[in-house]
Amino acid sequence: MIPWTLIDSAKLPGQGELRLKRRGSEFSIMLGTNELMNSRLSGSEEALATLACAGLRDALQPQILIGGLGMGFTLRAALQVLGPGARVEQAELVPEVVAWAKGPMAEVFAGCLDDPRVSVTVADVGAVIAAAPARYDAILLDVDNGPEGLTVPANDGLYSEAGLDVARRALRPGGVLAVWSQGPDRRFTQRLRQAGFSVEEKMVRANKGRSGARHVIWLAVRR
């Protein structure tokens, strides 16, 4: 078997180090012993985009915010759904992750960052959301392992009552807040409802097949 090779690393604000590894054509991003993402497993990240953007397919100029660049699976899937007038803002906290997308993982990203509909903001997505009242038709969050933050402690604020209120105010009426998670969280579902969202919880496969791990996507519509 081909061994893993360390390509690069990046410090996370306040906690740990991300490591980009490669084995043949396969990429992995690790935090300690935890694999955050793998280029072979894209099903649930793509589902985050297709489910959240389904109602915007025919919209003339929808405004979309995606938090967490990862390996670009969510971004690419959103671009496949959305029309030519869409504007997709991709927020990523760690600048090295953007550099990886344009460098060693360029083949995985397949040019999606060059799409004229896309702009990239290197910033905390929470700050981006707070600075944009009533701007977005959809906000897609895949910045951690879910409401129980793993990578950056400050991410917990996105999923708190206060953070959800900020997200709701950043959405236009009928806008969608879509959140990816490694697993279910009943308390988070309750917080979404208490924050003024109509909530639907979807279970999706990580590998797009009929077996393997299931992940959770919340689709929360601003009432």
ABEGO torsion letter per residue (X at the ends): XBBBBBABBBBBBGBEBBBBBBBEABBBBBBEABBABBAABAAAAAAAAAAAAAAAAABABBBBBBBEAEAGAAAAAAAAABBAABBBBBBBABAAAAAAAABAAAAAAGGAAABAABBBBBBBAAAAAAABBGABABBBBBABAEABBAABAAAAAAABAAAAAAAAAABBBGBBBBBBBABBBAAAAAAAAAAGBBBBBBBBBAAGBABEBBBBBBBBBBX
